[in-house]
Amino acid sequence: MSGPIGGEHEEVSVVGFEVPRSPDSSYNNPLPTVEEEARDPPLVPPHLQHTLLSFPTSRDGLSSLPLPQNVTLNHLYIESRESPRSVVALGITHRYRSKYVTVVLYKPVQRR
């Protein structure tokens, strides 16, 4: 492949393989109607509500958190607390082999 970077792309062909075309119907989706826009968003599945951000904290600080469920990994969560609040907590949990890493970000909320 020669040519300048960012130049026009030539169509690549591989012997015995032809890239299928996208169907024309995938480009002409109808616009949502007023009724569709007025509907409530879908409910969150109940297993996604059990995150480490919603787990009650212990007073001694020595107890460990429970292992997260596999379905809650790699999802961004926001702390659910009633207002008024001065800080919002966002969290995400990753797994690496048998270890779990949770990153929590705290952001101050501007008061009006």
C-alpha positions in Angstrom: 0.0 0.0 0.0 1.7 3.1 -1.1 0.5 6.7 -1.2 0.2 9.7 1.1 -1.3 9.3 4.5 -4.8 10.6 4.6 -5.2 10.3 0.8 -8.0 8.6 -1.0 -8.4 5.0 -0.1 -8.2 2.4 -2.8 -10.6 -0.5 -2.6 -8.7 -3.5 -1.3 -9.5 -6.9 -2.9 -8.5 -10.2 -1.5 -8.6 -13.2 -3.8 -11.6 -15.3 -3.1 -13.3 -12.8 -0.8 -15.6 -10.0 -1.8 -16.7 -7.4 0.8 -20.5 -7.5 1.0 -22.4 -4.2 0.4 -24.4 -2.6 3.1 -28.1 -3.0 2.5 -29.8 0.2 1.4 -32.5 -0.3 4.1 -29.9 0.3 6.8 -29.6 3.9 5.7 -33.2 5.0 5.5 -34.5 4.5 9.1 -37.7 6.4 9.7 -37.7 9.4 12.1 -39.3 8.6 15.5 -42.9 9.8 15.9 -44.1 12.1 18.6 -45.6 9.0 20.4 -42.2 7.2 20.4 -40.4 10.3 21.7 -43.0 10.7 24.6 -42.5 7.1 25.9 -40.5 6.6 29.1 -37.1 5.1 28.7 -36.7 1.3 29.3 -36.3 0.2 32.9 -32.8 -0.7 34.1 -32.4 -4.5 34.7 -32.5 -5.2 38.4 -29.1 -6.9 38.5 -27.4 -3.7 37.4 -28.6 -1.9 40.5 -26.3 -3.9 42.8 -23.1 -2.1 42.4 -20.2 -1.3 44.8 -21.4 2.3 44.9 -24.7 1.3 46.4 -23.1 -1.1 49.0 -23.3 0.3 52.5 -20.0 1.4 54.1 -18.8 -0.2 57.3 -17.8 1.9 60.3 -14.6 0.1 61.0 -13.3 0.2 57.4 -11.7 -3.2 57.8 -14.3 -5.3 56.1 -13.9 -6.1 52.4 -16.5 -5.5 49.8 -18.4 -8.4 48.2 -17.2 -9.7 44.8 -19.1 -7.9 42.0 -21.4 -9.7 39.7 -20.1 -10.4 36.2 -22.9 -8.4 34.7 -21.8 -5.2 36.5 -18.3 -5.2 35.2 -17.2 -2.6 32.7 -20.4 -0.4 33.2 -20.2 3.2 34.4 -22.4 3.8 37.4 -23.5 7.0 39.2 -24.1 7.1 42.9 -27.8 7.2 43.7 -28.4 9.6 46.5 -31.1 12.0 47.2 -30.4 15.7 46.6 -29.1 18.1 47.8 -25.6 16.7 47.3 -22.4 18.5 46.9 -20.5 15.6 45.2 -21.4 13.1 42.5 -19.6 9.8 42.5 -19.0 7.8 39.3 -17.6 4.3 39.4 -16.5 1.5 37.2 -15.2 -2.0 38.0 -12.8 -4.1 35.9 -11.6 -7.6 36.4 -8.1 -8.8 35.7 -7.8 -12.5 36.1 -9.0 -13.1 39.7 -8.6 -9.5 40.9 -11.2 -6.7 40.7 -10.3 -3.1 40.4 -12.9 -0.4 41.1 -12.2 3.2 40.1 -14.3 5.9 41.7 -14.3 9.5 40.5 -15.8 12.3 42.6 -17.0 15.5 41.0 -18.3 18.5 42.9 -21.8 19.7 42.0 -22.1 23.4 41.3 -24.7 25.1 43.5 -27.1 27.5 41.9 
